Amino acid sequence: MKIYCSGIGGIGLSAYAAYRASQGHCVLGSDRAESAVVRDLTGQGIAVFLSQDGSHIPADCDLFVYSEAIPDTSPERQRAVALGIPQQTYFQALGELTRLRSSGATDGQASDFRVIAVAGTHGKSSTTAMTARVLIEAGLDPSVIVGTKARELSGRNWRKGKNNLFIVEACEYRRSFHFLSPAIILLTNADGDHFDYYQSRQDYEQAFVDFVKRLPPDGLVITHGKDPVCASIAERGGRRIIDADTFPLPALATPGMHMQQNAQLVLALAEELQVSQETALASLSGYSGCWRRMDVRGDTPEGVTVIDDYGHHPVEIRATIAALLSAYSGRRLVIVFQPHTHDRTRKLYADFVNAFAGAAFVIIPNIYDARPDRESGMVDLPALIRDIGKGSRVQAIDGKSLAVTERLLRTEILQSQDVLLILGAGNVTELATRILEVK
């Protein structure tokens, strides 16, 4: 097929595109800006255009796949309509890809895929990477698509294996994971998020219940029995359950109790797949994290350790701070946090303002407005900064912009032996690279 991917630089869609290209399909696409992901795709022989005016879509295209960030009014989606090209969201396309063997398109491989889906509010990418590590090292040779870059995948976000196991990160936004047909679900947690789409926590949890019900009658959900929300979701889903909390907390090469709890899910899965606990524990002991998940980027010449993390939900923030305060005991923690969308910040406001306890400074450069067409209102940024200072008992500062924040860090805030945490799902990650550059 000839497949065009709009928003191909996205961390999920880029993995799909690369996997499809590895199957021999002709894949091309577009994104709004150059990035490391785009450069990697280009290096794999995939043509990527940095304009999205619709002119690059070939008339003989068989399938148009688009990121959720691409609205139906975009020139490329309008052009695909005009050309009569079938359109799918990334997750619709991923669901179809992971069912291909069942439909007869085996790509030279005989048996049906057995999809292992990793779902939850937090920890999906890390748990998927851990799962991949254990199953690869156990010789099970899975295929993988994950929303981060992992050392276990040669620094990429995908892998094409020869076995019938297919590990996928299953995102709940707009019920996207309902396009998947899993055989096994690893459920990390379900604390509630994406309230620009979900009407309530009950609505959010019901989406997970419905996802569990997509398992076949002999399907399996692995989750934490001590988490009442997860336990309720699993029970209401009506499928076989394994309680990961009956397994030990594995030692890892990355800090944090939350990471160990994710690893419990992987231990339970390993037992189900007849991988010995000894083998699984040995593999997990070498897990040292993945891209933008407590990712230690390096030290400045002044001895500041720079850590980059994708966390953008209050629960994630608290877990990351607790892990770093333990791992870097006695060192001052300075945080640059970029809230991700006004909607999430407004709806989880009370949780955000109390999430930063233990830090010395919290600098807010701006709010990353990822979905301006879906915002329900704007955050009063000065008020948010004041409230974080009071609620978390930290020195909270208006960073004004990434550029001004960098200047403040360099000239007024950072001291030798500080730990600098760059936190958020937007372009704040660029600051980690800038701070490490010698000026």
FILOMAR-44706 format. One record per residue (C-alpha): x, y, z; residue in three letters. Coordinates in steps of 0.5 Angstrom, whole numbers, plus 500, padded with zeros to 3 digits. Example, Ala and Ser with C-alpha at 12.3 -4.5 7.8 and 13.67 -1.06 7.14 Angstrom:
REM residues 2
[[525, 491, 516], 'ala']
[[527, 498, 514], 'ser']
//
This chain:
REM residues 439
[[500, 500, 500], 'met']
[[502, 507, 500], 'lys']
[[500, 510, 506], 'ile']
[[501, 518, 508], 'tyr']
[[501, 520, 515], 'cys']
[[499, 527, 517], 'ser']
[[503, 529, 524], 'gly']
[[508, 523, 523], 'ile']
[[513, 527, 528], 'gly']
[[508, 525, 533], 'gly']
[[511, 519, 538], 'ile']
[[506, 514, 537], 'gly']
[[504, 516, 529], 'leu']
[[512, 516, 528], 'ser']
[[512, 508, 530], 'ala']
[[507, 506, 526], 'tyr']
[[510, 509, 520], 'ala']
[[516, 506, 521], 'ala']
[[513, 499, 523], 'tyr']
[[509, 500, 516], 'arg']
[[515, 502, 512], 'ala']
[[519, 496, 515], 'ser']
[[513, 491, 512], 'gln']
[[515, 494, 505], 'gly']
[[509, 499, 505], 'his']
[[511, 506, 501], 'cys']
[[510, 511, 507], 'val']
[[511, 518, 507], 'leu']
[[508, 524, 511], 'gly']
[[508, 531, 514], 'ser']
[[509, 535, 520], 'asp']
[[510, 542, 522], 'arg']
[[517, 542, 524], 'ala']
[[524, 539, 524], 'glu']
[[525, 534, 530], 'ser']
[[530, 528, 532], 'ala']
[[524, 524, 531], 'val']
[[523, 526, 524], 'val']
[[530, 526, 522], 'arg']
[[530, 519, 524], 'asp']
[[524, 517, 520], 'leu']
[[528, 521, 514], 'thr']
[[534, 516, 515], 'gly']
[[529, 510, 515], 'gln']
[[528, 512, 508], 'gly']
[[521, 515, 509], 'ile']
[[519, 522, 506], 'ala']
[[517, 527, 511], 'val']
[[515, 534, 508], 'phe']
[[515, 540, 513], 'leu']
[[509, 544, 510], 'ser']
[[502, 541, 511], 'gln']
[[498, 545, 506], 'asp']
[[495, 538, 502], 'gly']
[[500, 539, 496], 'ser']
[[504, 533, 498], 'his']
[[499, 528, 498], 'ile']
[[499, 523, 492], 'pro']
[[493, 522, 488], 'ala']
[[494, 514, 488], 'asp']
[[495, 514, 496], 'cys']
[[491, 508, 499], 'asp']
[[491, 510, 506], 'leu']
[[491, 517, 510], 'phe']
[[493, 516, 517], 'val']
[[493, 522, 522], 'tyr']
[[495, 524, 529], 'ser']
[[489, 526, 534], 'glu']
[[492, 533, 534], 'ala']
[[490, 534, 526], 'ile']
[[483, 537, 526], 'pro']
[[478, 535, 520], 'asp']
[[479, 542, 518], 'thr']
[[486, 542, 516], 'ser']
[[488, 542, 509], 'pro']
[[491, 535, 509], 'glu']
[[485, 532, 511], 'arg']
[[481, 536, 507], 'gln']
[[485, 534, 501], 'arg']
[[484, 527, 503], 'ala']
[[477, 528, 503], 'val']
[[477, 531, 496], 'ala']
[[481, 525, 493], 'leu']
[[477, 520, 496], 'gly']
[[482, 517, 500], 'ile']
[[480, 513, 506], 'pro']
[[482, 516, 513], 'gln']
[[484, 513, 520], 'gln']
[[486, 516, 526], 'thr']
[[493, 513, 529], 'tyr']
[[489, 509, 534], 'phe']
[[484, 506, 528], 'gln']
[[490, 504, 524], 'ala']
[[494, 501, 530], 'leu']
[[488, 497, 531], 'gly']
[[488, 495, 524], 'glu']
[[495, 493, 524], 'leu']
[[495, 489, 530], 'thr']
[[489, 485, 527], 'arg']
[[493, 484, 520], 'leu']
[[495, 477, 521], 'arg']
[[487, 475, 523], 'ser']
[[485, 478, 516], 'ser']
[[490, 474, 512], 'gly']
[[495, 479, 511], 'ala']
[[501, 475, 515], 'thr']
[[507, 479, 512], 'asp']
[[510, 472, 511], 'gly']
[[509, 470, 518], 'gln']
[[503, 465, 520], 'ala']
[[500, 466, 527], 'ser']
[[495, 471, 529], 'asp']
[[498, 477, 533], 'phe']
[[497, 476, 541], 'arg']
[[496, 483, 543], 'val']
[[499, 486, 550], 'ile']
[[496, 492, 551], 'ala']
[[499, 497, 557], 'val']
[[494, 502, 559], 'ala']
[[493, 507, 565], 'gly']
[[493, 514, 567], 'thr']
[[501, 514, 568], 'his']
[[506, 509, 567], 'gly']
[[504, 506, 560], 'lys']
[[511, 508, 557], 'ser']
[[515, 506, 562], 'ser']
[[511, 499, 563], 'thr']
[[511, 498, 556], 'thr']
[[519, 499, 555], 'ala']
[[520, 494, 561], 'met']
[[515, 489, 558], 'thr']
[[519, 489, 552], 'ala']
[[526, 489, 555], 'arg']
[[524, 482, 559], 'val']
[[520, 479, 553], 'leu']
[[526, 481, 548], 'ile']
[[531, 478, 553], 'glu']
[[527, 472, 555], 'ala']
[[528, 470, 547], 'gly']
[[520, 471, 546], 'leu']
[[522, 476, 540], 'asp']
[[516, 481, 541], 'pro']
[[514, 487, 536], 'ser']
[[513, 493, 540], 'val']
[[510, 500, 539], 'ile']
[[511, 505, 545], 'val']
[[510, 512, 546], 'gly']
[[517, 514, 548], 'thr']
[[524, 512, 545], 'lys']
[[527, 506, 549], 'ala']
[[534, 503, 550], 'arg']
[[531, 496, 549], 'glu']
[[529, 498, 542], 'leu']
[[535, 501, 540], 'ser']
[[533, 508, 542], 'gly']
[[527, 508, 538], 'arg']
[[519, 507, 539], 'asn']
[[518, 501, 535], 'trp']
[[521, 494, 534], 'arg']
[[519, 489, 529], 'lys']
[[519, 482, 532], 'gly']
[[518, 475, 529], 'lys']
[[514, 472, 534], 'asn']
[[506, 473, 535], 'asn']
[[507, 477, 541], 'leu']
[[505, 485, 540], 'phe']
[[506, 490, 546], 'ile']
[[503, 496, 545], 'val']
[[502, 502, 549], 'glu']
[[494, 504, 549], 'ala']
[[492, 511, 550], 'cys']
[[485, 512, 553], 'glu']
[[485, 519, 550], 'tyr']
[[478, 520, 546], 'arg']
[[477, 512, 548], 'arg']
[[483, 511, 543], 'ser']
[[484, 504, 546], 'phe']
[[478, 502, 544], 'his']
[[480, 501, 537], 'phe']
[[485, 495, 540], 'leu']
[[483, 488, 540], 'ser']
[[488, 486, 546], 'pro']
[[489, 479, 549], 'ala']
[[492, 481, 555], 'ile']
[[492, 488, 559], 'ile']
[[497, 491, 564], 'leu']
[[493, 496, 568], 'leu']
[[497, 501, 571], 'thr']
[[492, 506, 575], 'asn']
[[486, 510, 573], 'ala']
[[487, 516, 577], 'asp']
[[483, 521, 572], 'gly']
[[485, 525, 566], 'asp']
[[483, 528, 559], 'his']
[[477, 532, 562], 'phe']
[[477, 536, 556], 'asp']
[[473, 529, 553], 'tyr']
[[471, 525, 559], 'tyr']
[[465, 528, 563], 'gln']
[[467, 525, 570], 'ser']
[[471, 520, 573], 'arg']
[[466, 515, 573], 'gln']
[[466, 516, 565], 'asp']
[[473, 516, 565], 'tyr']
[[473, 509, 569], 'glu']
[[468, 506, 565], 'gln']
[[472, 507, 559], 'ala']
[[477, 502, 562], 'phe']
[[472, 498, 564], 'val']
[[469, 498, 557], 'asp']
[[477, 496, 554], 'phe']
[[477, 490, 559], 'val']
[[471, 488, 556], 'lys']
[[474, 488, 549], 'arg']
[[478, 482, 552], 'leu']
[[476, 475, 549], 'pro']
[[473, 471, 554], 'pro']
[[479, 467, 556], 'asp']
[[483, 474, 556], 'gly']
[[487, 477, 562], 'leu']
[[488, 483, 566], 'val']
[[494, 484, 570], 'ile']
[[493, 490, 575], 'thr']
[[494, 492, 582], 'his']
[[489, 489, 587], 'gly']
[[491, 494, 593], 'lys']
[[488, 500, 588], 'asp']
[[481, 500, 589], 'pro']
[[479, 503, 582], 'val']
[[484, 498, 579], 'cys']
[[481, 493, 582], 'ala']
[[474, 495, 581], 'ser']
[[475, 496, 573], 'ile']
[[478, 489, 573], 'ala']
[[472, 486, 576], 'glu']
[[467, 490, 572], 'arg']
[[470, 488, 566], 'gly']
[[469, 481, 568], 'gly']
[[475, 477, 565], 'arg']
[[481, 473, 569], 'arg']
[[485, 478, 573], 'ile']
[[492, 477, 576], 'ile']
[[494, 481, 582], 'asp']
[[501, 484, 581], 'ala']
[[501, 486, 588], 'asp']
[[502, 479, 590], 'thr']
[[509, 479, 587], 'phe']
[[515, 483, 590], 'pro']
[[517, 490, 588], 'leu']
[[523, 489, 583], 'pro']
[[530, 492, 584], 'ala']
[[531, 497, 578], 'leu']
[[536, 502, 576], 'ala']
[[532, 507, 576], 'thr']
[[529, 510, 582], 'pro']
[[522, 511, 585], 'gly']
[[517, 506, 588], 'met']
[[512, 508, 582], 'his']
[[517, 505, 577], 'met']
[[517, 498, 582], 'gln']
[[510, 498, 582], 'gln']
[[510, 498, 574], 'asn']
[[515, 493, 574], 'ala']
[[510, 488, 578], 'gln']
[[506, 488, 573], 'leu']
[[511, 486, 568], 'val']
[[513, 480, 573], 'leu']
[[506, 478, 573], 'ala']
[[506, 478, 566], 'leu']
[[512, 474, 565], 'ala']
[[510, 468, 570], 'glu']
[[503, 468, 565], 'glu']
[[508, 467, 559], 'leu']
[[512, 462, 563], 'gln']
[[518, 466, 563], 'val']
[[522, 465, 570], 'ser']
[[521, 470, 576], 'gln']
[[529, 469, 576], 'glu']
[[530, 471, 569], 'thr']
[[525, 477, 569], 'ala']
[[528, 480, 576], 'leu']
[[535, 479, 573], 'ala']
[[532, 483, 566], 'ser']
[[528, 488, 570], 'leu']
[[534, 490, 575], 'ser']
[[538, 493, 569], 'gly']
[[532, 497, 567], 'tyr']
[[534, 505, 567], 'ser']
[[529, 508, 564], 'gly']
[[527, 511, 558], 'cys']
[[526, 518, 554], 'trp']
[[523, 523, 558], 'arg']
[[522, 519, 564], 'arg']
[[526, 521, 569], 'met']
[[531, 521, 564], 'asp']
[[538, 524, 566], 'val']
[[541, 528, 561], 'arg']
[[547, 530, 564], 'gly']
[[551, 534, 568], 'asp']
[[553, 542, 567], 'thr']
[[560, 544, 568], 'pro']
[[558, 547, 575], 'glu']
[[556, 540, 577], 'gly']
[[548, 541, 576], 'val']
[[545, 534, 574], 'thr']
[[539, 535, 569], 'val']
[[533, 531, 569], 'ile']
[[528, 531, 563], 'asp']
[[521, 528, 565], 'asp']
[[514, 528, 561], 'tyr']
[[510, 528, 567], 'gly']
[[504, 533, 567], 'his']
[[499, 530, 571], 'his']
[[499, 532, 579], 'pro']
[[500, 524, 581], 'val']
[[506, 524, 576], 'glu']
[[509, 530, 579], 'ile']
[[509, 528, 586], 'arg']
[[511, 521, 584], 'ala']
[[517, 524, 580], 'thr']
[[519, 529, 586], 'ile']
[[519, 523, 591], 'ala']
[[523, 519, 587], 'ala']
[[528, 524, 586], 'leu']
[[529, 527, 593], 'leu']
[[530, 520, 595], 'ser']
[[535, 518, 589], 'ala']
[[539, 525, 590], 'tyr']
[[538, 526, 598], 'ser']
[[541, 532, 600], 'gly']
[[541, 536, 594], 'arg']
[[537, 542, 592], 'arg']
[[531, 540, 587], 'leu']
[[530, 546, 582], 'val']
[[524, 545, 578], 'ile']
[[522, 548, 571], 'val']
[[514, 546, 570], 'phe']
[[510, 547, 564], 'gln']
[[503, 546, 565], 'pro']
[[500, 542, 559], 'his']
[[493, 545, 556], 'thr']
[[489, 550, 560], 'his']
[[484, 545, 561], 'asp']
[[488, 540, 565], 'arg']
[[491, 545, 569], 'thr']
[[484, 548, 571], 'arg']
[[480, 542, 572], 'lys']
[[486, 539, 576], 'leu']
[[488, 546, 579], 'tyr']
[[487, 544, 587], 'ala']
[[492, 538, 586], 'asp']
[[497, 542, 582], 'phe']
[[498, 547, 587], 'val']
[[500, 542, 592], 'asn']
[[504, 537, 588], 'ala']
[[511, 540, 588], 'phe']
[[512, 540, 596], 'ala']
[[520, 538, 597], 'gly']
[[523, 542, 591], 'ala']
[[527, 549, 593], 'ala']
[[524, 553, 586], 'phe']
[[518, 552, 581], 'val']
[[519, 556, 575], 'ile']
[[513, 556, 570], 'ile']
[[515, 559, 563], 'pro']
[[508, 558, 560], 'asn']
[[503, 554, 559], 'ile']
[[503, 549, 553], 'tyr']
[[497, 550, 549], 'asp']
[[497, 543, 545], 'ala']
[[489, 543, 544], 'arg']
[[487, 551, 543], 'pro']
[[481, 548, 539], 'asp']
[[478, 544, 545], 'arg']
[[480, 549, 551], 'glu']
[[474, 550, 556], 'ser']
[[478, 557, 559], 'gly']
[[484, 560, 560], 'met']
[[488, 559, 567], 'val']
[[490, 565, 571], 'asp']
[[498, 564, 571], 'leu']
[[500, 569, 576], 'pro']
[[495, 566, 581], 'ala']
[[497, 559, 579], 'leu']
[[504, 561, 581], 'ile']
[[502, 564, 587], 'arg']
[[498, 558, 589], 'asp']
[[503, 553, 588], 'ile']
[[508, 557, 592], 'gly']
[[503, 557, 598], 'lys']
[[500, 550, 597], 'gly']
[[507, 547, 596], 'ser']
[[511, 551, 600], 'arg']
[[516, 553, 595], 'val']
[[519, 559, 592], 'gln']
[[515, 559, 585], 'ala']
[[517, 564, 580], 'ile']
[[514, 566, 573], 'asp']
[[519, 564, 568], 'gly']
[[515, 569, 563], 'lys']
[[518, 564, 557], 'ser']
[[523, 559, 556], 'leu']
[[528, 564, 554], 'ala']
[[527, 568, 560], 'val']
[[527, 562, 564], 'thr']
[[534, 559, 561], 'glu']
[[537, 566, 563], 'arg']
[[534, 566, 570], 'leu']
[[537, 559, 571], 'leu']
[[544, 561, 569], 'arg']
[[544, 567, 572], 'thr']
[[540, 567, 579], 'glu']
[[538, 560, 581], 'ile']
[[542, 554, 579], 'leu']
[[548, 553, 584], 'gln']
[[553, 547, 584], 'ser']
[[550, 540, 586], 'gln']
[[543, 542, 584], 'asp']
[[538, 537, 581], 'val']
[[534, 541, 575], 'leu']
[[528, 537, 573], 'leu']
[[525, 539, 567], 'ile']
[[518, 537, 567], 'leu']
[[512, 537, 562], 'gly']
[[509, 534, 556], 'ala']
[[510, 540, 551], 'gly']
[[516, 544, 548], 'asn']
[[520, 545, 555], 'val']
[[524, 539, 554], 'thr']
[[528, 544, 549], 'glu']
[[531, 547, 556], 'leu']
[[534, 541, 558], 'ala']
[[538, 541, 552], 'thr']
[[540, 548, 552], 'arg']
[[542, 548, 559], 'ile']
[[547, 543, 558], 'leu']
[[550, 547, 552], 'glu']
[[556, 551, 554], 'val']
[[555, 558, 553], 'lys']
//
